[in-house]
Amino acid sequence: MMPDKGTILLVNDEEEFNRGLHRTFSCDGYTVLSSSSASSAMRMFEAKRPNAVILDLLLPDMDGIEVLRRFKKIDAAVGIVVLSGYASVHNAVQAMKLGASDYIVKPFGSE
């Protein structure tokens, strides 16, 4: 059995996308939590304190930038990778200023 490398929280309302990332990270030894809404992600984040977050900007119940802001207020050190299917320089700059570790445009390769 592979040792646990830490916990990753996936926040994305695309279930198929979450399943694929869940499988990939689980096989690499991470504990993976998934949420399809900002409200459930906030509860998971506060309860489980993941080591990293993969956060989509377009969520059904809250803007991803606001979710990023709230996560960083709770834990400034958490690594957050922001995803977006709609590339925007404004969003990328805003996410990085708020402390995102990276900004990736979907779709992307597995590397």
KOLMILO-733341 format. One record per residue (C-alpha): residue number from 1; residue in one letter; x, y, z. Coordinates in steps of 0.25 Angstrom, whole numbers, plus 2048, in hexadecimal, padded with zeros to 3 digits. Example, Ala and Ser with C-alpha at 12.3 -4.5 7.8 and 13.67 -1.06 7.14 Angstrom:
# KOLMILO-733341
+-----+---+-----+-----+-----+
:   k : r :   X :   Y :   Z :
+-----+---+-----+-----+-----+
:   1 : A : 831 : 7EE : 81F :
:   2 : S : 837 : 7FC : 81D :
+-----+---+-----+-----+-----+
END
This chain:
# KOLMILO-733341
+-----+---+-----+-----+-----+
:   k : r :   X :   Y :   Z :
+-----+---+-----+-----+-----+
:   1 : M : 800 : 800 : 800 :
:   2 : M : 805 : 80E : 7FC :
:   3 : P : 807 : 818 : 807 :
:   4 : D : 7FD : 824 : 807 :
:   5 : K : 804 : 830 : 801 :
:   6 : G : 7F9 : 83A : 806 :
:   7 : T : 7EB : 83E : 803 :
:   8 : I : 7E6 : 845 : 7F6 :
:   9 : L : 7D9 : 84C : 7F5 :
:  10 : L : 7D3 : 84C : 7E7 :
:  11 : V : 7C8 : 857 : 7E5 :
:  12 : N : 7C2 : 856 : 7D8 :
:  13 : D : 7B3 : 854 : 7D3 :
:  14 : E : 7B7 : 84B : 7C8 :
:  15 : E : 7B6 : 83D : 7CE :
:  16 : E : 7BE : 835 : 7C3 :
:  17 : F : 7C9 : 83F : 7C4 :
:  18 : N : 7C9 : 83D : 7D3 :
:  19 : R : 7C9 : 82E : 7D2 :
:  20 : G : 7D5 : 82E : 7C8 :
:  21 : L : 7DD : 837 : 7D2 :
:  22 : H : 7D9 : 82F : 7DE :
:  23 : R : 7DE : 822 : 7D7 :
:  24 : T : 7EB : 828 : 7D3 :
:  25 : F : 7EE : 82E : 7E1 :
:  26 : S : 7EA : 822 : 7E8 :
:  27 : C : 7F3 : 819 : 7E0 :
:  28 : D : 7FE : 823 : 7E4 :
:  29 : G : 7FC : 821 : 7F3 :
:  30 : Y : 7F3 : 82D : 7F6 :
:  31 : T : 7E6 : 82D : 7FE :
:  32 : V : 7DC : 834 : 7F5 :
:  33 : L : 7D0 : 83C : 7F9 :
:  34 : S : 7C6 : 840 : 7EE :
:  35 : S : 7BB : 84B : 7EE :
:  36 : S : 7B2 : 850 : 7E3 :
:  37 : S : 7AF : 85D : 7EA :
:  38 : A : 7B5 : 868 : 7F2 :
:  39 : S : 7AC : 867 : 7FE :
:  40 : S : 7B0 : 858 : 800 :
:  41 : A : 7BF : 85B : 7FD :
:  42 : M : 7BF : 865 : 808 :
:  43 : R : 7BA : 85B : 812 :
:  44 : M : 7C4 : 851 : 80D :
:  45 : F : 7CF : 85B : 80E :
:  46 : E : 7CC : 85F : 81C :
:  47 : A : 7CA : 851 : 821 :
:  48 : K : 7D6 : 84A : 81A :
:  49 : R : 7E0 : 855 : 817 :
:  50 : P : 7E6 : 84F : 80A :
:  51 : N : 7F4 : 851 : 806 :
:  52 : A : 7F0 : 856 : 7F8 :
:  53 : V : 7E4 : 85A : 7F0 :
:  54 : I : 7E0 : 859 : 7E2 :
:  55 : L : 7D6 : 864 : 7E0 :
:  56 : D : 7CD : 867 : 7D4 :
:  57 : L : 7C9 : 876 : 7D2 :
:  58 : L : 7BB : 873 : 7CD :
:  59 : L : 7B3 : 86C : 7D8 :
:  60 : P : 7A4 : 86C : 7D9 :
:  61 : D : 7A2 : 873 : 7E6 :
:  62 : M : 7AE : 87C : 7E7 :
:  63 : D : 7B9 : 883 : 7DF :
:  64 : G : 7C6 : 87B : 7E0 :
:  65 : I : 7CE : 888 : 7E3 :
:  66 : E : 7C6 : 88A : 7F0 :
:  67 : V : 7C8 : 87B : 7F4 :
:  68 : L : 7D7 : 87D : 7F2 :
:  69 : R : 7D6 : 88A : 7FA :
:  70 : R : 7CF : 882 : 806 :
:  71 : F : 7D8 : 876 : 805 :
:  72 : K : 7E5 : 87F : 806 :
:  73 : K : 7DE : 886 : 812 :
:  74 : I : 7DD : 879 : 819 :
:  75 : D : 7EA : 874 : 816 :
:  76 : A : 7F4 : 87D : 80E :
:  77 : A : 7FE : 872 : 80C :
:  78 : V : 7F5 : 868 : 805 :
:  79 : G : 7F9 : 866 : 7F6 :
:  80 : I : 7EE : 869 : 7EC :
:  81 : V : 7EE : 867 : 7DE :
:  82 : V : 7E3 : 86E : 7D6 :
:  83 : L : 7DD : 868 : 7CA :
:  84 : S : 7D4 : 86F : 7BF :
:  85 : G : 7CE : 86B : 7B2 :
:  86 : Y : 7CD : 87A : 7AF :
:  87 : A : 7DB : 880 : 7AE :
:  88 : S : 7DB : 88E : 7B4 :
:  89 : V : 7E8 : 897 : 7B7 :
:  90 : H : 7E0 : 89E : 7C1 :
:  91 : N : 7DC : 891 : 7C8 :
:  92 : A : 7EA : 88C : 7C8 :
:  93 : V : 7F0 : 898 : 7CD :
:  94 : Q : 7E5 : 899 : 7D8 :
:  95 : A : 7E7 : 88B : 7DC :
:  96 : M : 7F6 : 88C : 7DD :
:  97 : K : 7F5 : 899 : 7E5 :
:  98 : L : 7EC : 891 : 7EF :
:  99 : G : 7F6 : 886 : 7F1 :
: 100 : A : 7F3 : 87C : 7E6 :
: 101 : S : 7FF : 873 : 7E4 :
: 102 : D : 7FC : 872 : 7D5 :
: 103 : Y : 7F1 : 875 : 7CB :
: 104 : I : 7EE : 86A : 7C0 :
: 105 : V : 7E4 : 86B : 7B4 :
: 106 : K : 7DC : 85F : 7B1 :
: 107 : P : 7DD : 855 : 7AA :
: 108 : F : 7EB : 852 : 7AE :
: 109 : G : 7F5 : 846 : 7AD :
: 110 : S : 7F7 : 83C : 7B8 :
: 111 : E : 806 : 841 : 7BA :
+-----+---+-----+-----+-----+
END
